[in-house]
Amino acid sequence: MAGFASLVPTIFSYRWLEQPIRRNDRIYGSRAIRLAAICVVVPLGFGLVVERIADTHLGLTQPEVAPRAGVADDCGFTVDSNQWNEEQCTFRVENSKGKIFLFGDSQARAFADGVIKSGNELGYDVAVLATAGCPMAARAPLGVSWCEDIQDRLVELIQGCDYKKIMTWHSSWCNGTKTAQPKLVVLGNSVTRYLGDEYRLPTKDGSLPQENASRIDSVVVATQEMIEKIKNENVPTLLIHEAPSVFIDADISLLQPKSKIEARRYSDQASRNAVVSALDRALTGVASTATFDPASIICNADLCDPVKDGEIIYHDSSHLNVKGSELMSNWLTPKMKTLID
């Protein structure tokens, strides 16, 4: 549509500006110089005005979309690297009472600032190891086979095994003396990512779920099984559900001089909410286990707003930024304290 619309000024310019100038024999000498200057200055001035409009958002104030999610953006493995900077990704306090692990995928990274704040306030070091596209679940997503090895290694860290920098894939970290186990494991996994065709989680028998209901069940069961593994190591678990999605379009243009930031209805997120409800039901009453839904503090009635007290709390449409993550801290701290104590 924009391409066709651009033809209108092009035709106008060619017919009523370019052609008359080309055919005018009186344009020469100083007139030609003045015309050339106008042809340069006018577009340049127009461009500066457009840039100013984009910078000032037509004079309207607007919250800034954060360029990064937070302090733990680099705290995870990638397809090309099996290195984790343990020291850089462990956020310490003096006279630490022990360690808290934060595991999961990109959602865990987005939650990191709030979890670190709560953990440090309680007197614990917080170590973050979160790999995008690799949930802390019992099975890896379709086409992400390397995630299985990461999931196994994270369980080894929970067992008290030492992280080793130089190792090949599919080897163990438990070949030496074990250290103290963590006091708490916090999980942060995406949900909707693993309900689509591309990154489905296999079922327990290895088959791929087809219907939406079976895909929801596969995420719920795989998460439950991982929490059971952690529970078998006598370590408590706090599961933070995926943040509800909102609408953020940060692209700036002449037609859209402001970032588009809008609330989204909670009721429109049925698949995400179905997984959250199923996990909450399954884990209610399970010893040393708790859950937290960010929607409980982000959504008001049926609207989930990306702006809180005049400040944006999202990094993108589905991940919280530092402000949003730290917003959770007041609710995370008592839950974490109860689980550890």
Order of alpha helices (4+ residues) and beta strands (2+ residues): alpha-alpha-alpha-beta-beta-alpha-beta-alpha-beta-alpha-beta-beta-beta-beta-alpha-beta-alpha-beta-beta-beta-beta-alpha-alpha
